[in-house]
Amino acid sequence: ARQIAVAFYGWCVRTGRAESNPLRVVPKQDEARDRRRVRRPLTDDELSRLLEVAHERGRDAWYLAAALAGLRKGDMQRLTWADVNFAESTVTIRHGKARRTDPIPMHPQLAEALRRRVAAFPALPTVRVWPPVKIGTGKRERVKTRIVVEDDEGRVIVLHALRTTLGTQLARAGVTPQVAQRIMRHSDYRTTLKHYTVLGLPAPAAAMARPPRLAPAPHAYAATPPAGAA
């Protein structure tokens, strides 16, 4: 909100509608210390149960696109069949959050789910993969597909948390931050590490078991013959 207000006042100054920008002195807030919603990744069991229920309702491809390609809800709502390339196994995101075109490698499980969907609902390339299904009226109207769960620590599981799940799984699989950044479509790999990677204690503990055991170095005097020895 501050960024928008400061930009608006800056435009007013440039166009002669205001003499100065009084909001330039308003300090920025630390979002890391004042996060309204803290998302957490889904466990393997939670994700399996979610996909099982979604498959029964023909919605597994929707959640797989978020969990295996990191697509945001807006990305999926805009995705057309022309953006899905089965031959090259890619999904192309256009007009996303970064306002650029991003081809993303498609996971085999996601490709299989999308093949089943297009076989069940044949469509032209310009047709959206997931036509919007909304419930409610007026200001309460929203997309029907929605999950909101809060755990004991106040962290939430929503659709966007599946991006956190993907980032976490990539880190656990040993994918470098720079490659994970490209898959997640972040401008800085530090964003991927800070907000979309939640390893917890078991992962570092398991990593510490990977380095080989260190053999003690031989003492220096063991290789030096005693004084006066022949």
N, C-alpha and C positions, 0 to 999 in steps of 0.2 A: 504494500500500500504506500509506503514511504517513497519507493522508487517511482511509482506511477505519479504521485503528487509532485515530486521534485521535477520529473520530466515535463509535467503539464505546466508548472510555473516557469520552467526554462523556455518552453514554447511561447508562453505569454510575454516573456521578456524579449525574445527574438522578434516577435511580431508587433511589439509596441503596446501590448495590452497591459503590461505591468512594468514598473521601473526597476524592480529588483526581485530576487527570488528569496523570500524569507525562510523557506524550508531547507535551504542549503546547510543551515546550522543544526538541523535536527539530526542527532547521531543515529547511526545504523544499529539495529539490535542484533544480538548474537543468537542466530537461529539454532545453533547447536545446544545452547543452554535453555532455550524457550521453545521447544518443539511441541506443537499442539498434539500431534499424532506420531507416535513412534511405531513403525511397522517392524514386523519380525518375519523371518522366512518360515515357510511351512516345513514340518518334519516330513521324512519319507512316508511315514504312516498317514499323516494328514493329507498329503498330496495324493497318495494312492486312493484313499477313501473319497476324496473330492472327485477324482477322475472317474472312479467307479460309478458314482451317482450321476456325474455329467454324461458319461457314456450311455447310460440308460435313457437319458432324455435328449440324446443327440447333440450335446453341447460340449463334448470332450475336446473338439478341435479349438474351441474358443479359449479354454483354459490352457491347453497345450501351447497355443500361440503366445500366451503371456509367460508361461513357465519355461518354455524351451527356445523362444525367440526374443523374449523380453519386450514384447509389444505392449504399449500402453492402450488403454481403453479407446482413446481417440484414434490411434493407429488402426486398431481392429475394426472400428466403425467405418473408417474410410477405405479399408482394404478392398480392392476389386480382384476378380479372377485374373485380370490382365497382369496384376502385380505378383501372381504366383507362377513361378517358372519351375515346372516339374522336371524338365529336361536338365536344367542346370542346378536344380535343388536349391533355389533361392527364393526369398520373399523380399520384395522391394517396397520400402516405406517412403511415401511421398508426402510432402507438406506436413511433416511431423513437427515435434517441438522445436527442433533446430532449424526448421525451414530449409531442409535440403533433401536430396534423394539418397537413400541408404539401402543398398542391397545387403541382405542378411542371409548367411548360410542356413539352410533349412534342416532341422533335425529329422532323421528318418521316421521317427514316431509321429512327428507333426505332419510330415508329407503323407504318411499313410492315412491319418485322420482326415486331411484335406481331400485326398483322393476319394475316400468314402463319402465325404460330403458332396462333392461335385457329381459323383455317380448317383447319389440319391436325389440331388436337386440340380439337374443340368441347367446351365445358365450361360449367357453371353459373357464375353470378357469384361464388358463394362459394368456388369452387375456386381453389387457388393457381395462379398463372401458371407457376411452376416447382416442381413437386412435388420434394421432396428425394430425391436419388439419392446414397446413401452407400456407401462401401466400408470394409473393415476391420471388426473386431469389438471390443467392449469399449471400453477407453480409446483404442484406436487408430482408432475409428470416426470418419469425417469425410466431409464433402460431397465428392463426386467431382470437381466442377469446382474446379480449383486450379492456379494458376500461381505458380511461385517461380523467379525468375532474379536472379542477382547480377552486376553489371558489374565492371569492373576497379577502380573506385573504392570498391567495397564497398556501393554503393547497390543496393537490391533493387527488383524489379518483381513486385508481387503484385496481386491483384484490386483492393485498395484504392488502388493506384497509379493506377488509371484515374480516380479522383477528382482526383488531382494533375494528370493529363493534361487533364481538363476545365477545372480552374482555370487552368492554363497557357494553354490554347487560348482561353479567354475573355479573358484579359489580352492575348494577342497580337491578338485581334480588336478590341481597343479598348473592351471592355465595362468600365464603371466598377466600382470595387471594391464599391460598395454594392449594385449589381445582381448582381454575381457572388456576393456574400455571400448574397443571398436564394436564388439558384439552388442554391448549395452547402449552404444551410440552416445557416449558422454564426450564432452569436449576436453575433459581432464581426467586422467586415470585416478586422481585423488578423490574425485567424486564417487567413482565406483568403489574404491576402498573404504571411504568414510561412511557412506550412506547405504551401500548395497552389498556389503560383505559382513556377515555376522557369523564368525566361526565358533565362538564359545571356547571353553576350556578343553574339551576332548580333542579338537583338531590340533591345537598347538602341542598337546601332550603326545598325540600320535606322531606328530612331526619330529618331536625330540627323540623318538625311538628309532628314527631312520638313519642318522649318522652312524658310521662304524665305531666300534669300541677303539679307544685310543690306548696303544701300548705304551707303558712307561719307558721313557728314554733311558738307555744304559748310563750308569754313573760315569763321570769323566775319569775317575781314578781306576775304573775297571779296565780301561784300555791302556793305562799307563803302567809300565813295569815299575816295581819298587826300586828305590835308589840302591845302587850297588849290585843289582841283579845282572847276571851275565846275559 
